[in-house]
Amino acid sequence: MKPQSLEMITRLVGFDTVSRNSNLELIHYVRDYLATHGVQSHLVASPDGAKANLFATVGPQVEGGVVLSGHTDVVPVDGQPWTTDPFTVTEKDGRLYGRGTCDMKAFTAVGLAMVPDFIARGLKRPIHFALSYDEEIGCFGAPSMIDRLVSDIPKPSAVIVGEPTSMRSIVAHKGIAVLRTTVIGHEAHSSQVQRGVSAVMTAARLVAFIEDMMAENKANADPGCTFVPPYTTLHVGVMQGGTAVNIISRACTFSWDIRTLPGDDWHTYLTRFQAFANTLLPAMQAISPQASITTEVLADAPPLQDQGGEAQELVFDLCGHRHTDVVPYAAEAGQFQERGFDVVLCGPGSIDQAHQPDEYIDIEQVSACEQFMEKLADRLAN
C-alpha cells in the first residue's frame, strides 16, 4: 500500500458523512485537492443544498474514457460496539479499521491519490470521477449527477462502480424499492373489540401477506439462478403502532423493501399488496369511515442486468481473470445502466465487513486496487 493511498483513505474516513449529515466538507476537500492539480470539479447540489455530488475529469475531453464512481455517505455507527474510533483510520494486523474503509471510501481514495500519476502519464482518454451522496438510504443522489454526466462529458466507454467486491467483476445486482405503509384504525377499549378497528392487527395481516408473497417466490425460485437468495425478497424492517395494551390501536406504520431480481418488477408486488389491502377496508370502514391503508414509495433503484459489454471486458483485463459474480444488494450501477452507460461493479474490500462494527479493509485489497488503477492508467495512456 502506497503512503499516499493511506493518507487519502485517512482523510476521507475522517469526514463523518453518515447519511443524516452533510457531505459538503468531504466534497469541498476533494474539490480543493483536485484544483491543486489543475483539475476542475463540478458540483451538483441536493435540492436543499445540504449535500452535493461531484464529478471531475482528469485528461482530455474525449470519448472512450472511464468513470470511477463511488458514494461518499456511510451508514451510522450508533449502538455498534466499536473498539476503535470509527472516524479515525486504525491500522492493525494487516487491516485498516474505520467506517467507510470498506464501503466504500478506499476505492475513491486510491483513485484520488493517483491523480498526480494519472496526469503525469499523459492520458489519451480521460478518467472521470463521479462521487455521490445518499446512496446508503436509497440511491437518491446519483440520478442528478448522472444527468449531468450524460449532458456534460464525452461518452465514456465504461463506468466502474467501486463497491466492495474483493476486486471481482460483479455483472448484476438486485434492485430495491423502499415503501412505508400507514394503517389508520379506530380507538376503543380493548374489551370492546366490536367498536374499534385495530391498526396494529390490520398491519399484522398486511405484513403476513408480504411474507406470503416472498414465500411464493422462494417456492418457485429458478434453481439455476446465481443470486443468493435466488428470488425477489420482501422484508418488513420497522413497525410502530399502538399506545397501550388495553387500547385498540388507532395507527400503525411499517416500512418494507422489495429487492427485485433483474427482470422482475416491484410494482407487481405493490399492486397485489394494494389489492389485498382493499379487501380489508370494507370491514374497517363499516366501523369507522375514516379508517384507511396508504402506502408511499420512499426509494426506487433499478437492478443491474448482465449485458456483457466493454466495461466487463475492461475489468477482466485489469483484474487478469474472467470470473464474474452477482450480488443481492442494490447499488447505483443500475441507475447508470438505465441511462445507457456500460457499467460493472469492482472495488476493494468485502461486503461481509460493510455496515459492521469495526468495519475494515485488508491492506492487500488496497494494494490490489492500486495495481488495478495503474493498469487502467496504462491502458488509457496508450
C-alpha positions in Angstrom: 0.0 0.0 0.0 1.4 3.4 -1.0 1.7 6.1 1.6 -0.5 8.5 -0.5 -3.3 5.9 -0.6 -3.2 5.6 3.2 -3.2 9.3 3.6 -6.2 9.8 1.4 -8.2 6.9 3.0 -7.5 8.5 6.3 -8.6 11.9 5.1 -11.9 10.6 3.6 -12.8 8.4 6.6 -12.2 11.3 8.9 -15.2 13.1 7.5 -18.3 12.0 9.3 -20.5 11.5 6.3 -23.2 9.3 7.8 -26.2 9.9 5.6 -28.1 12.0 8.0 -25.2 14.5 7.9 -24.0 16.8 5.2 -21.2 15.6 3.0 -20.1 19.0 1.9 -16.9 19.1 3.9 -15.7 16.0 2.1 -16.8 17.2 -1.2 -15.1 20.6 -0.8 -11.9 18.9 0.3 -11.9 16.7 -2.9 -12.7 19.8 -5.0 -9.8 21.7 -3.5 -7.4 18.7 -3.7 -8.2 18.3 -7.4 -7.8 22.0 -8.0 -4.2 21.9 -6.7 -3.6 19.5 -9.6 -5.3 21.7 -12.1 -8.5 19.6 -12.3 -11.8 21.4 -12.3 -14.7 19.9 -10.3 -18.4 20.3 -10.9 -20.8 20.1 -8.0 -24.4 19.0 -8.3 -26.2 20.1 -5.1 -29.1 18.3 -3.4 -32.5 20.1 -3.5 -31.9 21.6 -0.1 -28.2 22.5 -0.7 -27.0 20.5 2.3 -25.2 17.9 0.2 -23.7 17.6 -3.2 -22.4 15.2 -5.9 -19.1 15.9 -7.5 -17.8 15.0 -11.0 -14.4 15.8 -12.5 -12.3 14.8 -15.5 -8.6 14.0 -15.5 -7.3 14.0 -19.0 -8.6 15.2 -22.4 -12.3 15.8 -23.0 -12.8 13.0 -25.5 -14.9 9.9 -25.8 -13.8 6.5 -24.5 -12.9 7.4 -21.0 -13.7 5.5 -17.8 -15.9 6.7 -14.9 -14.8 5.8 -11.4 -18.0 6.0 -9.3 -18.3 6.0 -5.6 -20.7 7.2 -2.9 -19.5 9.4 -0.2 -22.0 8.6 2.5 -21.7 5.8 5.1 -24.1 4.1 7.5 -24.4 5.1 11.1 -22.3 3.7 14.0 -24.9 4.3 16.6 -25.2 1.4 19.1 -22.5 -0.6 17.5 -19.7 -1.9 19.8 -16.7 -0.3 18.1 -13.3 -0.9 19.7 -11.7 1.9 17.7 -12.8 5.4 16.7 -15.0 4.9 13.7 -13.8 8.1 12.0 -10.1 7.6 12.6 -8.3 5.0 10.5 -6.6 2.4 12.7 -4.0 0.2 11.1 -3.7 -3.2 12.8 -2.9 -6.8 11.8 -2.8 -6.0 8.0 -6.1 -4.2 8.1 -7.4 -0.6 8.1 -10.3 -0.1 10.5 -12.8 2.7 10.3 -16.3 3.5 9.0 -16.2 3.6 5.2 -12.8 1.9 4.8 -14.6 -1.0 3.1 -17.9 0.6 2.0 -16.6 2.4 0.0 -14.1 5.3 0.6 -11.0 3.2 -0.1 -11.9 2.9 -3.8 -12.4 6.6 -4.2 -9.3 7.4 -2.1 -7.0 5.2 -4.2 -8.2 6.8 -7.3 -7.8 10.3 -5.9 -4.3 9.5 -4.6 -3.3 8.5 -8.1 -4.4 11.8 -9.7 -0.8 13.1 -9.9 0.3 9.8 -11.6 -2.7 10.0 -14.0 -1.7 13.5 -15.0 2.0 12.5 -15.4 1.1 9.7 -17.8 -0.5 12.0 -20.3 -3.8 10.1 -20.7 -5.1 9.9 -24.2 -8.6 9.0 -22.9 -9.9 10.5 -19.6 -10.6 9.2 -16.2 -13.8 10.7 -14.7 -14.5 10.8 -11.0 -18.2 10.6 -10.0 -18.9 11.0 -6.3 -22.5 10.8 -5.0 -24.5 11.4 -1.8 -27.3 9.4 -0.1 -26.6 6.0 -1.7 -27.0 4.2 1.6 -30.6 5.5 2.1 -32.0 4.8 -1.3 -29.6 5.9 -4.1 -31.1 9.4 -4.1 -28.1 11.5 -5.0 -26.7 9.8 -8.1 -29.5 10.4 -10.7 -29.0 14.2 -10.8 -25.3 13.7 -11.3 -25.8 11.0 -13.9 -28.0 13.5 -15.8 -25.1 15.9 -15.9 -22.6 13.2 -17.0 -24.9 12.5 -19.9 -25.1 16.1 -20.9 -21.6 17.4 -19.9 -18.9 14.8 -20.7 -18.0 13.0 -23.9 -19.5 9.5 -23.7 -17.3 7.2 -21.7 -16.7 3.5 -22.7 -17.2 2.2 -19.1 -18.4 3.0 -15.6 -16.7 1.2 -12.7 -18.7 1.4 -9.5 -16.3 0.7 -6.7 -18.5 -1.2 -4.3 -16.6 -3.7 -2.1 -16.4 -6.8 -4.4 -13.0 -8.1 -3.3 -11.8 -6.8 -6.7 -14.1 -9.2 -8.5 -16.2 -8.3 -11.5 -19.9 -8.0 -10.5 -22.1 -8.0 -13.5 -25.6 -7.9 -11.9 -27.2 -6.7 -8.7 -30.8 -6.6 -7.4 -32.9 -3.5 -7.5 -34.7 -2.1 -4.4 -37.9 -0.3 -3.7 -38.5 1.1 -0.2 -42.1 1.6 1.0 -43.9 2.8 4.0 -47.5 1.7 4.8 -49.7 3.5 7.3 -52.9 2.0 8.7 -55.4 4.2 10.4 -58.0 2.4 12.6 -60.3 3.4 15.4 -59.6 3.6 19.1 -61.7 1.9 21.7 -61.3 0.0 24.9 -59.8 -3.4 24.2 -62.7 -5.1 26.0 -65.0 -3.8 23.2 -63.3 -5.0 20.1 -66.6 -4.7 18.1 -66.3 -0.9 18.5 -62.8 -0.5 17.3 -60.5 -1.1 14.3 -57.1 -2.3 15.3 -54.4 -0.7 13.2 -51.8 -3.0 14.7 -53.7 -6.2 14.0 -54.6 -5.0 10.5 -50.9 -4.2 9.8 -50.0 -7.7 11.1 -52.2 -9.2 8.4 -50.6 -7.0 5.8 -47.1 -8.0 6.9 -48.1 -11.6 6.8 -49.3 -11.1 3.2 -45.9 -9.6 2.3 -44.2 -12.6 3.7 -46.6 -14.9 1.8 -45.6 -13.2 -1.5 -41.9 -13.9 -0.7 -42.7 -17.5 0.2 -44.3 -17.9 -3.2 -41.1 -16.6 -4.8 -39.0 -18.9 -2.7 -41.1 -21.9 -3.7 -40.9 -21.0 -7.4 -37.2 -20.0 -7.5 -35.2 -20.9 -10.5 -32.5 -23.4 -9.3 -30.2 -22.1 -12.0 -30.3 -18.5 -10.6 -27.0 -17.4 -9.4 -28.3 -14.8 -6.9 -28.3 -15.7 -3.2 -31.2 -15.9 -2.3 -32.3 -16.8 -5.9 -35.6 -14.9 -5.8 -37.0 -11.5 -5.2 -37.3 -10.8 -1.5 -39.8 -8.8 0.5 -38.9 -7.7 4.1 -40.5 -5.5 6.8 -37.8 -3.9 8.9 -39.5 -1.3 11.1 -43.0 -1.3 12.7 -44.5 1.2 15.0 -48.0 1.4 16.4 -50.4 1.5 19.4 -50.3 3.3 22.7 -51.3 0.8 25.4 -52.1 -2.9 25.7 -55.7 -2.1 26.6 -56.4 0.4 23.8 -57.4 -0.8 20.4 -54.7 0.9 18.3 -55.6 3.8 16.0 -52.4 4.0 14.0 -49.6 1.7 12.8 -46.8 2.3 10.4 -44.4 -0.2 8.9 -41.5 0.2 6.4 -40.6 -2.5 4.0 -38.4 -3.2 1.0 -38.7 -5.2 -2.2 -35.3 -6.4 -3.6 -36.0 -7.5 -7.2 -34.1 -9.8 -9.4 -33.1 -8.3 -12.8 -36.2 -8.6 -15.0 -38.6 -8.6 -12.1 -40.8 -5.5 -11.5 -41.5 -4.4 -7.9 -44.7 -2.7 -9.0 -46.4 -6.1 -9.4 -45.9 -6.8 -5.7 -47.2 -3.4 -4.7 -50.3 -3.9 -6.9 -51.0 -7.3 -5.3 -50.4 -5.7 -1.8 -52.8 -2.9 -2.5 -55.5 -5.3 -3.9 -55.2 -7.3 -0.6 -55.4 -4.1 1.4 -58.6 -3.1 -0.4 -60.3 -6.4 0.7 -59.7 -5.3 4.3 -61.1 -1.8 4.0 -64.9 -2.5 3.9 -65.0 -4.1 7.3 -62.7 -1.4 8.7 -64.8 1.4 7.3 -68.1 -0.1 8.4 -66.9 0.7 11.9 -65.0 3.9 11.1 -65.4 5.6 7.7 -62.1 7.3 8.4 -60.2 4.1 8.5 -57.5 3.8 5.8 -54.5 2.0 4.4 -52.0 4.1 2.5 -48.6 3.2 1.1 -45.9 5.6 -0.1 -42.8 4.8 -2.1 -39.7 6.2 -0.4 -37.0 4.9 -2.8 -36.7 3.1 -6.1 -33.3 2.0 -7.6 -33.3 -0.4 -10.6 -31.3 -3.6 -10.8 -28.2 -4.0 -12.8 -28.6 -6.6 -15.6 -25.8 -8.6 -17.1 -25.5 -7.3 -20.6 -21.8 -8.1 -21.3 -20.1 -5.1 -23.0 -16.9 -3.1 -22.8 -17.0 -2.4 -19.1 -16.9 -6.1 -18.3 -14.1 -6.8 -20.8 -12.1 -3.9 -19.4 -12.4 -5.2 -15.8 -11.5 -8.7 -17.0 -8.3 -7.4 -18.5 -7.4 -5.2 -15.5 -8.1 -8.0 -13.0 -6.4 -10.7 -15.0 -9.3 -13.1 -14.9 -12.7 -13.6 -16.3 -14.6 -14.6 -13.2 -17.9 -12.9 -12.7 -20.5 -12.9 -10.0 -23.8 -11.3 -8.9 -24.8 -9.6 -5.6 -28.1 -9.4 -3.8 -27.7 -5.8 -2.6 -28.7 -2.7 -4.6 -26.2 -0.1 -5.9 -26.0 2.9 -8.2 -24.8 0.8 -11.1 -28.4 0.1 -12.2 -29.0 3.8 -12.4 -26.0 4.3 -14.7 -27.1 1.4 -16.9 -30.6 2.8 -17.1 -29.2 6.0 -18.7 -27.2 4.0 -21.3 -23.8 3.6 -19.6 -21.9 0.3 -19.8 -21.2 -0.5 -16.2 -19.7 -3.0 -13.8 -19.1 -3.2 -10.1 -15.5 -3.8 -9.0 -13.8 -2.4 -5.8 -11.6 -3.4 -2.9 -12.8 -4.9 0.3 -15.5 -7.5 1.2 -19.2 -6.7 1.6 -19.0 -9.0 4.6 -17.3 -6.2 6.5 -19.6 -3.5 5.3 -22.0 -1.9 7.9 -20.4 -3.8 10.7 -18.8 -2.5 14.0 -15.0 -2.4 13.5 -15.5 -2.2 9.7 -12.2 -2.8 8.0 -10.5 -3.4 4.7 -7.5 -5.7 4.2 -4.4 -3.7 3.2 -3.8 -6.3 0.5 -7.1 -5.3 -1.1 -5.9 -1.6 -1.1 -2.8 -2.8 -2.9 -4.8 -4.8 -5.4 -6.9 -1.7 -6.1 -3.7 0.4 -6.6 -2.5 -2.2 -9.2 -5.9 -2.0 -10.9 -5.7 1.8 -11.2 -2.2 1.6 -12.5 -3.2 -0.8 -15.2 -6.2 1.4 -16.0 -3.9 4.4 -16.4 -1.6 2.4 -18.7 -4.5 1.4 -20.9 -5.9 5.0 -21.2 -2.4 6.4 -21.9 -1.9 4.2 -24.9 
